[in-house]
Structures are given as C-alpha cells and as structure tokens.
Amino acid sequence: MDRLTIIKVGGKVVEDSESLNALLDQFIKFSGNKILVHGGGRTATEIAAKLGIETEMVEGRRITGKSMLDVATMVYGGLVNKKIVAGLQARGSNAIGLTGADLNLITARKRPVQEIDYGFVGDVVDVNSRELRMLIEENVVPVIAPLTHDGNGQLLNTNADTIAAELSSELADFFSVYLFYCFEKKGVQVNPDDESSVIPELDTTLFQQYQQEGIINSGMIPKLDNGFQAKRNGVKEVLITNPENMANGKGTRLIL
C-alpha cells in the first residue's frame, strides 16, 4: 500500500509564526500522500478573551457554549486554517482547507451530558474517506480544522487529536498510515522541565502507570488515548514529537 503521512499540529507550534513555518518546511519534505490536521486552542482562547467570552477547560478539554462555538468556527475554520493553507501554497503544495462539514467529511454527535456538560462538542460518528481519497489521488493536501457537524446543520467543536486518530484509522484500510502528533516538546517527558527525559517508547501498561503516578496528565491523556486507538485500528506508526524531529523519527513512539 502507498504511504500516507498524517500530521496533527497543535500547541504553541500553531500560534507562533516561526514554529509554524518550521513545521510547514518539514511537512513538505515528506514524500507522497499527506494530510495535515490542526488545532489552535490558544488563539481561540485569546480571541474569546478579547470578545469578553470566558474559556472553561476540564482536564484539557474545552467547554464549548454557543459563543465559544462561534469563536472556534472563526478561528479554526478561518484564521488558522487559511494561514496554514496559504503557507503550504507558498511552498508549492496544493492544499485545501476543510472542516468536517465540507464534503460531509466527518459527522459527529453532540456529546451527551453526564457529569459534565461540554456544550457543542462533538464525538465522531463517521469519516467519509471516499472524498478524502479522491483529493489525495489528485495530489491535493487536505488541511483539516477541528470542526465537525451532526448532519442537521449543527457545527460541533471536536478534539483535533481525535480527528487525526479517526482519519488515520479509517484510511488505514487503504494506505500505510504514519501518524505524527506534533507540538512544541520533543515527545512525552517524564519530567516536563527536562527536555532530555523523553520516553522513547510507550506501551499501554507504562501509560497507565504514568497516569497513576501523575507523570502523564491533562491534555496529554486524550492525545495518547487517541494514539493507542489508532494503533489498534491498524495505523502503522504513531509518533509524538516536535517539528525538528519529525523527519528523523525521534520522539515518543507508541507500541502495543
């Protein structure tokens, strides 16, 4: 099967122009088929604050009320997405910016209220891989924002790590998929203040142990949950890394 590289970029890498440019420089060096999935939560938080909209987070996940959904749509589907697309076009990569609503790519259901009401947050129901494969076959690079829809006209804010994992899992039937979770750190670290403490390989047993010990917490947990799920669904490789180390394969590799 042909190789497909899916890179999810988030954290400070998206917000800082220099880091984003470094990421895009590395991204275009990957040969063959590519998809880029992005976040942009910090920019959404900053713009929400300017508009007087309070940001609520629970264990690294955003509570998305109606006003915050409007901000997320503007920032993810507009500002961040088009900045990345323009950057790729400048590098000779024919990119197209998409949300889950475009081409009916990703449908989701509004997360049911249990202990926490997450508001307009969507859990992925279906990925329309046919449309994505058509784009990839035409050498188009999809740049996907973390927004989905419910099929009834409602947009939903959906975790970008989850979208990357769901796309990877769905496309693993058609490609040899390599998934990179790219952020500002070199990988998953035992000590967040020590760049040399990167865990080179992480399995589910060690992951659970580190969670219990509080070494892995907050927003890293859903990222790793999604990464392990992608591995179980046939994704060839999942690597947590930074832009500088994407090409050389250094970082934290997830193994089953």
Order of alpha helices (4+ residues) and beta strands (2+ residues): beta-alpha-alpha-beta-alpha-beta-beta-alpha-alpha-beta-beta-beta-alpha-beta-beta-beta-alpha-beta-beta-alpha-alpha-beta-beta
